[in-house]
Amino acid sequence: QEQLVESGGGLVQPGGSLTLSCIASGFTISNYPMSWYRQVPGRERELVATSTSTLGSTGYAESVEGRFFIFRENAKNILYLQLNNLKPEDTAMYYCNTPFLQRSGYWGQGTQVTVSS
């Protein structure tokens, strides 16, 4: 059974940093493109960052480019998102996913990032 468990969120001050983790089970993330999304209540889910493979290309939303970095620890089957220079507008629930799970409607529980003084 495929599963994604996000963690690492929390309350941080503007300008601070966090590292989010996505622990995958039931499949090997190195074989799949992986992405981070975020969602604020009442708004559509937003694509934040994508990694095509462990050594593949990456892409970022314009709003986070240069501040957020997506990377993998293949031996542990974990996807990460490093969030730097956080802004209040980064406050959201953050999720990881991959296309085949998205097509089935699967989403993990997410991890909440709150940026506030």
C-alpha positions in Angstrom: 0.0 0.0 0.0 1.4 3.3 -1.1 1.6 6.0 1.6 3.0 9.5 2.1 3.6 10.9 5.5 4.6 14.6 5.7 6.3 16.1 8.7 8.5 18.9 9.9 6.2 21.9 9.8 5.8 24.3 12.6 5.6 27.9 13.7 8.5 30.1 12.5 9.3 33.8 12.3 9.5 35.6 9.0 13.0 35.1 7.6 13.3 31.7 9.3 13.8 28.3 7.8 12.2 24.8 8.0 12.9 21.5 6.4 9.8 19.4 5.6 10.0 15.6 5.1 7.9 13.3 3.1 8.3 9.6 4.0 7.1 7.3 1.3 6.2 3.7 1.6 4.9 1.1 -0.8 6.9 2.6 -3.7 10.4 3.8 -4.4 10.5 7.6 -4.9 13.6 7.4 -7.1 11.4 5.9 -9.8 8.9 8.7 -9.9 8.7 12.5 -10.2 7.8 14.0 -6.8 6.3 17.3 -5.9 5.5 19.5 -3.0 2.2 21.4 -2.9 0.6 23.8 -0.5 -2.9 24.8 0.3 -4.5 27.6 2.3 -8.2 27.1 3.4 -10.5 28.4 0.8 -7.9 28.4 -2.0 -6.8 25.9 -4.6 -3.9 23.6 -3.9 -0.7 25.2 -5.4 2.3 23.4 -6.9 5.4 24.6 -5.1 8.3 22.4 -6.3 8.9 19.3 -8.5 11.8 16.9 -8.7 11.9 14.5 -11.7 14.2 12.0 -10.0 17.0 11.7 -7.5 19.5 13.2 -9.9 16.9 14.8 -12.2 15.8 18.3 -12.9 13.8 20.5 -10.5 11.3 23.2 -10.9 9.8 25.8 -8.6 6.9 28.1 -8.4 8.0 31.7 -9.1 6.9 32.7 -5.6 9.4 30.3 -3.9 12.2 30.1 -6.4 15.5 30.9 -4.8 14.1 30.3 -1.3 12.8 26.7 -1.4 14.8 23.6 -2.4 13.5 20.2 -3.2 15.7 17.2 -2.7 15.7 13.4 -2.0 17.4 11.0 0.4 17.0 7.9 -1.8 18.4 5.4 0.7 15.7 6.4 3.2 13.0 6.9 0.5 12.4 10.4 1.8 11.6 13.6 -0.1 12.5 16.9 1.5 11.6 20.6 1.0 14.0 23.1 2.5 12.1 26.4 3.1 14.3 29.4 3.6 13.6 33.1 4.2 10.1 32.3 5.0 7.3 34.9 4.5 3.9 35.1 6.0 2.4 34.3 2.6 4.1 30.9 2.8 1.7 29.9 5.6 -0.1 26.8 4.3 -0.6 23.1 4.7 2.2 21.4 2.7 1.7 18.1 0.9 3.9 15.8 -1.2 2.7 13.7 -4.0 3.4 11.9 -7.3 1.2 11.6 -10.4 0.0 8.1 -10.1 -1.2 8.7 -6.5 -2.7 12.0 -7.5 -4.7 10.3 -10.2 -6.3 8.0 -7.6 -7.2 11.0 -5.4 -4.7 10.1 -2.7 -3.2 12.8 -0.5 -1.4 12.5 2.8 -2.2 14.4 6.0 0.1 17.3 5.2 2.2 19.3 7.5 1.3 22.8 8.6 3.7 25.7 8.1 2.9 28.9 9.9 5.0 32.0 9.4 4.3 34.7 11.9 6.0 37.0 14.4 
